[in-house]
Amino acid sequence: MTNKNFKLMFFTYFVILGILVAFFGSFVGYNMNLIDIKKNIDKASQEVGLIKKI
C-alpha cells in the first residue's frame, strides 16, 4: 500500500467516524430533550388538574 493510499484511507475512516459520532450525539441529545418535554407536559397537566379542582 502506498503512502498516498494510506492517507486517503485514514482520512476516509476519520470522516466516517466523525459523522457517526455527530449522528450519535444528535440522537442522544434529541431523546434527552424529548424526555424533558414530556416531563414538563406531565407537570403542567398535573398543575392544571389541581387548579381545576379548587
Predicted model as a PDB file, atoms N, CA, C, CB and O in Angstrom, pLDDT in the B-factor column:
MODEL        1                                                                  
ATOM      1  N   MET A   1       0.863  -1.174   0.000  1.00 68.00           N  
ATOM      2  CA  MET A   1       0.000   0.000   0.000  1.00 68.00           C  
ATOM      3  C   MET A   1       0.906   1.233   0.000  1.00 68.00           C  
ATOM      4  CB  MET A   1      -0.980   0.001   1.240  1.00 68.00           C  
ATOM      5  O   MET A   1       1.871   1.325   0.759  1.00 68.00           O  
ATOM      6  N   THR A   2       0.568   2.146  -0.854  1.00 82.00           N  
ATOM      7  CA  THR A   2       1.389   3.354  -0.939  1.00 82.00           C  
ATOM      8  C   THR A   2       1.003   4.341   0.144  1.00 82.00           C  
ATOM      9  CB  THR A   2       1.253   4.005  -2.318  1.00 82.00           C  
ATOM     10  O   THR A   2      -0.051   4.233   0.770  1.00 82.00           O  
ATOM     11  N   ASN A   3       1.872   5.292   0.345  1.00 80.00           N  
ATOM     12  CA  ASN A   3       1.654   6.301   1.382  1.00 80.00           C  
ATOM     13  C   ASN A   3       0.424   7.144   1.053  1.00 80.00           C  
ATOM     14  CB  ASN A   3       2.899   7.204   1.532  1.00 80.00           C  
ATOM     15  O   ASN A   3      -0.321   7.528   1.955  1.00 80.00           O  
ATOM     16  N   LYS A   4       0.205   7.437  -0.237  1.00 83.00           N  
ATOM     17  CA  LYS A   4      -0.947   8.250  -0.642  1.00 83.00           C  
ATOM     18  C   LYS A   4      -2.254   7.505  -0.384  1.00 83.00           C  
ATOM     19  CB  LYS A   4      -0.840   8.633  -2.132  1.00 83.00           C  
ATOM     20  O   LYS A   4      -3.221   8.093   0.100  1.00 83.00           O  
ATOM     21  N   ASN A   5      -2.284   6.218  -0.706  1.00 88.00           N  
ATOM     22  CA  ASN A   5      -3.484   5.424  -0.455  1.00 88.00           C  
ATOM     23  C   ASN A   5      -3.769   5.306   1.037  1.00 88.00           C  
ATOM     24  CB  ASN A   5      -3.340   4.035  -1.071  1.00 88.00           C  
ATOM     25  O   ASN A   5      -4.925   5.344   1.459  1.00 88.00           O  
ATOM     26  N   PHE A   6      -2.714   5.161   1.832  1.00 88.00           N  
ATOM     27  CA  PHE A   6      -2.888   5.067   3.281  1.00 88.00           C  
ATOM     28  C   PHE A   6      -3.476   6.355   3.840  1.00 88.00           C  
ATOM     29  CB  PHE A   6      -1.551   4.756   3.966  1.00 88.00           C  
ATOM     30  O   PHE A   6      -4.372   6.311   4.682  1.00 88.00           O  
ATOM     31  N   LYS A   7      -2.984   7.494   3.384  1.00 91.00           N  
ATOM     32  CA  LYS A   7      -3.508   8.781   3.857  1.00 91.00           C  
ATOM     33  C   LYS A   7      -4.971   8.948   3.457  1.00 91.00           C  
ATOM     34  CB  LYS A   7      -2.668   9.946   3.296  1.00 91.00           C  
ATOM     35  O   LYS A   7      -5.781   9.440   4.242  1.00 91.00           O  
ATOM     36  N   LEU A   8      -5.305   8.541   2.244  1.00 92.00           N  
ATOM     37  CA  LEU A   8      -6.689   8.650   1.780  1.00 92.00           C  
ATOM     38  C   LEU A   8      -7.594   7.734   2.589  1.00 92.00           C  
ATOM     39  CB  LEU A   8      -6.790   8.309   0.282  1.00 92.00           C  
ATOM     40  O   LEU A   8      -8.692   8.137   2.976  1.00 92.00           O  
ATOM     41  N   MET A   9      -7.155   6.521   2.847  1.00 94.00           N  
ATOM     42  CA  MET A   9      -7.936   5.583   3.640  1.00 94.00           C  
ATOM     43  C   MET A   9      -8.107   6.099   5.069  1.00 94.00           C  
ATOM     44  CB  MET A   9      -7.267   4.201   3.645  1.00 94.00           C  
ATOM     45  O   MET A   9      -9.206   6.039   5.621  1.00 94.00           O  
ATOM     46  N   PHE A  10      -7.031   6.603   5.667  1.00 93.00           N  
ATOM     47  CA  PHE A  10      -7.099   7.135   7.022  1.00 93.00           C  
ATOM     48  C   PHE A  10      -8.052   8.323   7.088  1.00 93.00           C  
ATOM     49  CB  PHE A  10      -5.706   7.544   7.508  1.00 93.00           C  
ATOM     50  O   PHE A  10      -8.858   8.423   8.013  1.00 93.00           O  
ATOM     51  N   PHE A  11      -7.962   9.223   6.112  1.00 95.00           N  
ATOM     52  CA  PHE A  11      -8.844  10.386   6.072  1.00 95.00           C  
ATOM     53  C   PHE A  11     -10.302   9.954   5.925  1.00 95.00           C  
ATOM     54  CB  PHE A  11      -8.446  11.322   4.917  1.00 95.00           C  
ATOM     55  O   PHE A  11     -11.182  10.510   6.581  1.00 95.00           O  
ATOM     56  N   THR A  12     -10.558   8.971   5.072  1.00 96.00           N  
ATOM     57  CA  THR A  12     -11.922   8.480   4.866  1.00 96.00           C  
ATOM     58  C   THR A  12     -12.489   7.891   6.159  1.00 96.00           C  
ATOM     59  CB  THR A  12     -11.950   7.424   3.743  1.00 96.00           C  
ATOM     60  O   THR A  12     -13.620   8.191   6.540  1.00 96.00           O  
ATOM     61  N   TYR A  13     -11.703   7.057   6.827  1.00 97.00           N  
ATOM     62  CA  TYR A  13     -12.168   6.488   8.094  1.00 97.00           C  
ATOM     63  C   TYR A  13     -12.385   7.567   9.148  1.00 97.00           C  
ATOM     64  CB  TYR A  13     -11.168   5.455   8.607  1.00 97.00           C  
ATOM     65  O   TYR A  13     -13.331   7.483   9.932  1.00 97.00           O  
ATOM     66  N   PHE A  14     -11.537   8.562   9.176  1.00 97.00           N  
ATOM     67  CA  PHE A  14     -11.669   9.650  10.134  1.00 97.00           C  
ATOM     68  C   PHE A  14     -12.967  10.426   9.896  1.00 97.00           C  
ATOM     69  CB  PHE A  14     -10.459  10.593  10.044  1.00 97.00           C  
ATOM     70  O   PHE A  14     -13.668  10.761  10.851  1.00 97.00           O  
ATOM     71  N   VAL A  15     -13.288  10.710   8.645  1.00 98.00           N  
ATOM     72  CA  VAL A  15     -14.518  11.439   8.311  1.00 98.00           C  
ATOM     73  C   VAL A  15     -15.740  10.596   8.662  1.00 98.00           C  
ATOM     74  CB  VAL A  15     -14.540  11.821   6.808  1.00 98.00           C  
ATOM     75  O   VAL A  15     -16.704  11.110   9.229  1.00 98.00           O  
ATOM     76  N   ILE A  16     -15.709   9.319   8.332  1.00 98.00           N  
ATOM     77  CA  ILE A  16     -16.838   8.438   8.640  1.00 98.00           C  
ATOM     78  C   ILE A  16     -17.046   8.346  10.149  1.00 98.00           C  
ATOM     79  CB  ILE A  16     -16.609   7.033   8.045  1.00 98.00           C  
ATOM     80  O   ILE A  16     -18.181   8.403  10.623  1.00 98.00           O  
ATOM     81  N   LEU A  17     -15.969   8.205  10.896  1.00 98.00           N  
ATOM     82  CA  LEU A  17     -16.081   8.147  12.355  1.00 98.00           C  
ATOM     83  C   LEU A  17     -16.642   9.464  12.910  1.00 98.00           C  
ATOM     84  CB  LEU A  17     -14.703   7.842  12.987  1.00 98.00           C  
ATOM     85  O   LEU A  17     -17.471   9.451  13.819  1.00 98.00           O  
ATOM     86  N   GLY A  18     -16.197  10.576  12.373  1.00 98.00           N  
ATOM     87  CA  GLY A  18     -16.721  11.866  12.817  1.00 98.00           C  
ATOM     88  C   GLY A  18     -18.210  12.006  12.549  1.00 98.00           C  
ATOM     89  O   GLY A  18     -18.950  12.530  13.382  1.00 98.00           O  
ATOM     90  N   ILE A  19     -18.645  11.541  11.399  1.00 98.00           N  
ATOM     91  CA  ILE A  19     -20.074  11.598  11.068  1.00 98.00           C  
ATOM     92  C   ILE A  19     -20.873  10.708  12.012  1.00 98.00           C  
ATOM     93  CB  ILE A  19     -20.313  11.170   9.601  1.00 98.00           C  
ATOM     94  O   ILE A  19     -21.949  11.094  12.471  1.00 98.00           O  
ATOM     95  N   LEU A  20     -20.354   9.520  12.304  1.00 98.00           N  
ATOM     96  CA  LEU A  20     -21.055   8.617  13.220  1.00 98.00           C  
ATOM     97  C   LEU A  20     -21.150   9.204  14.630  1.00 98.00           C  
ATOM     98  CB  LEU A  20     -20.348   7.262  13.267  1.00 98.00           C  
ATOM     99  O   LEU A  20     -22.193   9.101  15.276  1.00 98.00           O  
ATOM    100  N   VAL A  21     -20.080   9.809  15.100  1.00 98.00           N  
ATOM    101  CA  VAL A  21     -20.089  10.421  16.438  1.00 98.00           C  
ATOM    102  C   VAL A  21     -21.084  11.580  16.481  1.00 98.00           C  
ATOM    103  CB  VAL A  21     -18.668  10.917  16.826  1.00 98.00           C  
ATOM    104  O   VAL A  21     -21.829  11.730  17.449  1.00 98.00           O  
ATOM    105  N   ALA A  22     -21.092  12.396  15.430  1.00 98.00           N  
ATOM    106  CA  ALA A  22     -22.028  13.524  15.381  1.00 98.00           C  
ATOM    107  C   ALA A  22     -23.473  13.035  15.346  1.00 98.00           C  
ATOM    108  CB  ALA A  22     -21.742  14.408  14.156  1.00 98.00           C  
ATOM    109  O   ALA A  22     -24.338  13.596  16.019  1.00 98.00           O  
ATOM    110  N   PHE A  23     -23.735  11.996  14.566  1.00 98.00           N  
ATOM    111  CA  PHE A  23     -25.091  11.446  14.484  1.00 98.00           C  
ATOM    112  C   PHE A  23     -25.529  10.882  15.830  1.00 98.00           C  
ATOM    113  CB  PHE A  23     -25.166  10.353  13.403  1.00 98.00           C  
ATOM    114  O   PHE A  23     -26.648  11.132  16.280  1.00 98.00           O  
ATOM    115  N   PHE A  24     -24.649  10.123  16.469  1.00 98.00           N  
ATOM    116  CA  PHE A  24     -24.976   9.538  17.768  1.00 98.00           C  
ATOM    117  C   PHE A  24     -25.222  10.625  18.814  1.00 98.00           C  
ATOM    118  CB  PHE A  24     -23.849   8.606  18.232  1.00 98.00           C  
ATOM    119  O   PHE A  24     -26.158  10.521  19.607  1.00 98.00           O  
ATOM    120  N   GLY A  25     -24.393  11.660  18.819  1.00 98.00           N  
ATOM    121  CA  GLY A  25     -24.581  12.768  19.766  1.00 98.00           C  
ATOM    122  C   GLY A  25     -25.884  13.501  19.533  1.00 98.00           C  
ATOM    123  O   GLY A  25     -26.565  13.874  20.488  1.00 98.00           O  
ATOM    124  N   SER A  26     -26.237  13.711  18.287  1.00 98.00           N  
ATOM    125  CA  SER A  26     -27.505  14.373  17.970  1.00 98.00           C  
ATOM    126  C   SER A  26     -28.686  13.520  18.396  1.00 98.00           C  
ATOM    127  CB  SER A  26     -27.594  14.677  16.474  1.00 98.00           C  
ATOM    128  O   SER A  26     -29.676  14.034  18.917  1.00 98.00           O  
ATOM    129  N   PHE A  27     -28.582  12.219  18.176  1.00 97.00           N  
ATOM    130  CA  PHE A  27     -29.660  11.307  18.551  1.00 97.00           C  
ATOM    131  C   PHE A  27     -29.879  11.304  20.058  1.00 97.00           C  
ATOM    132  CB  PHE A  27     -29.353   9.890  18.063  1.00 97.00           C  
ATOM    133  O   PHE A  27     -31.017  11.363  20.523  1.00 97.00           O  
ATOM    134  N   VAL A  28     -28.797  11.236  20.818  1.00 98.00           N  
ATOM    135  CA  VAL A  28     -28.899  11.234  22.280  1.00 98.00           C  
ATOM    136  C   VAL A  28     -29.456  12.569  22.769  1.00 98.00           C  
ATOM    137  CB  VAL A  28     -27.519  10.957  22.927  1.00 98.00           C  
ATOM    138  O   VAL A  28     -30.324  12.592  23.642  1.00 98.00           O  
ATOM    139  N   GLY A  29     -28.972  13.669  22.222  1.00 97.00           N  
ATOM    140  CA  GLY A  29     -29.477  14.987  22.622  1.00 97.00           C  
ATOM    141  C   GLY A  29     -30.946  15.156  22.301  1.00 97.00           C  
ATOM    142  O   GLY A  29     -31.691  15.731  23.095  1.00 97.00           O  
ATOM    143  N   TYR A  30     -31.376  14.662  21.148  1.00 97.00           N  
ATOM    144  CA  TYR A  30     -32.789  14.744  20.766  1.00 97.00           C  
ATOM    145  C   TYR A  30     -33.654  13.955  21.737  1.00 97.00           C  
ATOM    146  CB  TYR A  30     -32.995  14.225  19.332  1.00 97.00           C  
ATOM    147  O   TYR A  30     -34.698  14.440  22.173  1.00 97.00           O  
ATOM    148  N   ASN A  31     -33.230  12.746  22.078  1.00 97.00           N  
ATOM    149  CA  ASN A  31     -34.015  11.931  23.001  1.00 97.00           C  
ATOM    150  C   ASN A  31     -34.068  12.541  24.397  1.00 97.00           C  
ATOM    151  CB  ASN A  31     -33.440  10.527  23.075  1.00 97.00           C  
ATOM    152  O   ASN A  31     -35.100  12.470  25.064  1.00 97.00           O  
ATOM    153  N   MET A  32     -32.975  13.135  24.842  1.00 97.00           N  
ATOM    154  CA  MET A  32     -32.988  13.775  26.157  1.00 97.00           C  
ATOM    155  C   MET A  32     -33.947  14.963  26.176  1.00 97.00           C  
ATOM    156  CB  MET A  32     -31.574  14.230  26.545  1.00 97.00           C  
ATOM    157  O   MET A  32     -34.672  15.157  27.152  1.00 97.00           O  
ATOM    158  N   ASN A  33     -33.956  15.754  25.109  1.00 97.00           N  
ATOM    159  CA  ASN A  33     -34.887  16.883  25.035  1.00 97.00           C  
ATOM    160  C   ASN A  33     -36.328  16.400  24.960  1.00 97.00           C  
ATOM    161  CB  ASN A  33     -34.566  17.764  23.823  1.00 97.00           C  
ATOM    162  O   ASN A  33     -37.218  17.017  25.545  1.00 97.00           O  
ATOM    163  N   LEU A  34     -36.567  15.315  24.253  1.00 97.00           N  
ATOM    164  CA  LEU A  34     -37.916  14.772  24.137  1.00 97.00           C  
ATOM    165  C   LEU A  34     -38.425  14.304  25.502  1.00 97.00           C  
ATOM    166  CB  LEU A  34     -37.944  13.609  23.127  1.00 97.00           C  
ATOM    167  O   LEU A  34     -39.583  14.538  25.846  1.00 97.00           O  
ATOM    168  N   ILE A  35     -37.568  13.651  26.271  1.00 97.00           N  
ATOM    169  CA  ILE A  35     -37.950  13.204  27.610  1.00 97.00           C  
ATOM    170  C   ILE A  35     -38.235  14.401  28.502  1.00 97.00           C  
ATOM    171  CB  ILE A  35     -36.847  12.326  28.228  1.00 97.00           C  
ATOM    172  O   ILE A  35     -39.191  14.380  29.277  1.00 97.00           O  
ATOM    173  N   ASP A  36     -37.416  15.447  28.404  1.00 97.00           N  
ATOM    174  CA  ASP A  36     -37.615  16.651  29.210  1.00 97.00           C  
ATOM    175  C   ASP A  36     -38.938  17.338  28.854  1.00 97.00           C  
ATOM    176  CB  ASP A  36     -36.441  17.627  29.012  1.00 97.00           C  
ATOM    177  O   ASP A  36     -39.649  17.812  29.741  1.00 97.00           O  
ATOM    178  N   ILE A  37     -39.260  17.391  27.594  1.00 97.00           N  
ATOM    179  CA  ILE A  37     -40.520  18.000  27.156  1.00 97.00           C  
ATOM    180  C   ILE A  37     -41.702  17.207  27.698  1.00 97.00           C  
ATOM    181  CB  ILE A  37     -40.587  18.076  25.613  1.00 97.00           C  
ATOM    182  O   ILE A  37     -42.679  17.790  28.166  1.00 97.00           O  
ATOM    183  N   LYS A  38     -41.620  15.881  27.636  1.00 97.00           N  
ATOM    184  CA  LYS A  38     -42.709  15.050  28.164  1.00 97.00           C  
ATOM    185  C   LYS A  38     -42.893  15.261  29.658  1.00 97.00           C  
ATOM    186  CB  LYS A  38     -42.440  13.573  27.878  1.00 97.00           C  
ATOM    187  O   LYS A  38     -44.023  15.310  30.145  1.00 97.00           O  
ATOM    188  N   LYS A  39     -41.778  15.386  30.395  1.00 96.00           N  
ATOM    189  CA  LYS A  39     -41.882  15.636  31.841  1.00 96.00           C  
ATOM    190  C   LYS A  39     -42.539  16.987  32.111  1.00 96.00           C  
ATOM    191  CB  LYS A  39     -40.486  15.585  32.502  1.00 96.00           C  
ATOM    192  O   LYS A  39     -43.359  17.109  33.022  1.00 96.00           O  
ATOM    193  N   ASN A  40     -42.182  18.001  31.322  1.00 96.00           N  
ATOM    194  CA  ASN A  40     -42.783  19.327  31.507  1.00 96.00           C  
ATOM    195  C   ASN A  40     -44.272  19.310  31.202  1.00 96.00           C  
ATOM    196  CB  ASN A  40     -42.085  20.356  30.620  1.00 96.00           C  
ATOM    197  O   ASN A  40     -45.055  19.968  31.887  1.00 96.00           O  
ATOM    198  N   ILE A  41     -44.666  18.567  30.187  1.00 96.00           N  
ATOM    199  CA  ILE A  41     -46.092  18.467  29.848  1.00 96.00           C  
ATOM    200  C   ILE A  41     -46.851  17.767  30.962  1.00 96.00           C  
ATOM    201  CB  ILE A  41     -46.289  17.714  28.515  1.00 96.00           C  
ATOM    202  O   ILE A  41     -47.937  18.204  31.341  1.00 96.00           O  
ATOM    203  N   ASP A  42     -46.284  16.669  31.496  1.00 95.00           N  
ATOM    204  CA  ASP A  42     -46.938  15.966  32.606  1.00 95.00           C  
ATOM    205  C   ASP A  42     -47.081  16.862  33.828  1.00 95.00           C  
ATOM    206  CB  ASP A  42     -46.152  14.710  32.976  1.00 95.00           C  
ATOM    207  O   ASP A  42     -48.127  16.873  34.476  1.00 95.00           O  
ATOM    208  N   LYS A  43     -46.036  17.610  34.140  1.00 95.00           N  
ATOM    209  CA  LYS A  43     -46.077  18.500  35.298  1.00 95.00           C  
ATOM    210  C   LYS A  43     -47.121  19.598  35.098  1.00 95.00           C  
ATOM    211  CB  LYS A  43     -44.691  19.122  35.548  1.00 95.00           C  
ATOM    212  O   LYS A  43     -47.872  19.915  36.021  1.00 95.00           O  
ATOM    213  N   ALA A  44     -47.170  20.174  33.907  1.00 93.00           N  
ATOM    214  CA  ALA A  44     -48.142  21.230  33.634  1.00 93.00           C  
ATOM    215  C   ALA A  44     -49.565  20.693  33.692  1.00 93.00           C  
ATOM    216  CB  ALA A  44     -47.875  21.860  32.268  1.00 93.00           C  
ATOM    217  O   ALA A  44     -50.462  21.373  34.190  1.00 93.00           O  
ATOM    218  N   SER A  45     -49.781  19.481  33.189  1.00 92.00           N  
ATOM    219  CA  SER A  45     -51.143  18.924  33.221  1.00 92.00           C  
ATOM    220  C   SER A  45     -51.568  18.624  34.653  1.00 92.00           C  
ATOM    221  CB  SER A  45     -51.227  17.641  32.366  1.00 92.00           C  
ATOM    222  O   SER A  45     -52.741  18.785  34.990  1.00 92.00           O  
ATOM    223  N   GLN A  46     -50.638  18.190  35.500  1.00 92.00           N  
ATOM    224  CA  GLN A  46     -50.975  17.967  36.905  1.00 92.00           C  
ATOM    225  C   GLN A  46     -51.318  19.290  37.591  1.00 92.00           C  
ATOM    226  CB  GLN A  46     -49.810  17.271  37.636  1.00 92.00           C  
ATOM    227  O   GLN A  46     -52.239  19.340  38.406  1.00 92.00           O  
ATOM    228  N   GLU A  47     -50.592  20.352  37.272  1.00 91.00           N  
ATOM    229  CA  GLU A  47     -50.882  21.657  37.861  1.00 91.00           C  
ATOM    230  C   GLU A  47     -52.243  22.165  37.422  1.00 91.00           C  
ATOM    231  CB  GLU A  47     -49.804  22.665  37.485  1.00 91.00           C  
ATOM    232  O   GLU A  47     -52.983  22.740  38.220  1.00 91.00           O  
ATOM    233  N   VAL A  48     -52.573  21.955  36.156  1.00 89.00           N  
ATOM    234  CA  VAL A  48     -53.883  22.383  35.661  1.00 89.00           C  
ATOM    235  C   VAL A  48     -54.990  21.581  36.348  1.00 89.00           C  
ATOM    236  CB  VAL A  48     -53.968  22.216  34.119  1.00 89.00           C  
ATOM    237  O   VAL A  48     -56.038  22.130  36.691  1.00 89.00           O  
ATOM    238  N   GLY A  49     -54.755  20.286  36.546  1.00 87.00           N  
ATOM    239  CA  GLY A  49     -55.743  19.452  37.238  1.00 87.00           C  
ATOM    240  C   GLY A  49     -55.961  19.917  38.655  1.00 87.00           C  
ATOM    241  O   GLY A  49     -57.098  19.933  39.126  1.00 87.00           O  
ATOM    242  N   LEU A  50     -54.894  20.299  39.356  1.00 85.00           N  
ATOM    243  CA  LEU A  50     -55.045  20.799  40.726  1.00 85.00           C  
ATOM    244  C   LEU A  50     -55.783  22.137  40.747  1.00 85.00           C  
ATOM    245  CB  LEU A  50     -53.670  20.947  41.397  1.00 85.00           C  
ATOM    246  O   LEU A  50     -56.592  22.380  41.643  1.00 85.00           O  
ATOM    247  N   ILE A  51     -55.521  22.985  39.795  1.00 84.00           N  
ATOM    248  CA  ILE A  51     -56.191  24.285  39.736  1.00 84.00           C  
ATOM    249  C   ILE A  51     -57.681  24.105  39.476  1.00 84.00           C  
ATOM    250  CB  ILE A  51     -55.563  25.171  38.645  1.00 84.00           C  
ATOM    251  O   ILE A  51     -58.501  24.819  40.053  1.00 84.00           O  
ATOM    252  N   LYS A  52     -58.040  23.150  38.607  1.00 83.00           N  
ATOM    253  CA  LYS A  52     -59.447  22.925  38.287  1.00 83.00           C  
ATOM    254  C   LYS A  52     -60.221  22.340  39.454  1.00 83.00           C  
ATOM    255  CB  LYS A  52     -59.566  22.013  37.096  1.00 83.00           C  
ATOM    256  O   LYS A  52     -61.431  22.540  39.560  1.00 83.00           O  
ATOM    257  N   LYS A  53     -59.522  21.603  40.348  1.00 77.00           N  
ATOM    258  CA  LYS A  53     -60.187  21.025  41.499  1.00 77.00           C  
ATOM    259  C   LYS A  53     -60.579  22.110  42.520  1.00 77.00           C  
ATOM    260  CB  LYS A  53     -59.281  19.977  42.154  1.00 77.00           C  
ATOM    261  O   LYS A  53     -61.534  21.949  43.279  1.00 77.00           O  
ATOM    262  N   ILE A  54     -59.823  23.209  42.516  1.00 71.00           N  
ATOM    263  CA  ILE A  54     -60.067  24.267  43.510  1.00 71.00           C  
ATOM    264  C   ILE A  54     -61.206  25.142  43.103  1.00 71.00           C  
ATOM    265  CB  ILE A  54     -58.832  25.113  43.716  1.00 71.00           C  
ATOM    266  O   ILE A  54     -61.550  26.082  43.820  1.00 71.00           O  
TER     267      ILE A  54                                                      
ENDMDL                                                                          
END                                                                             
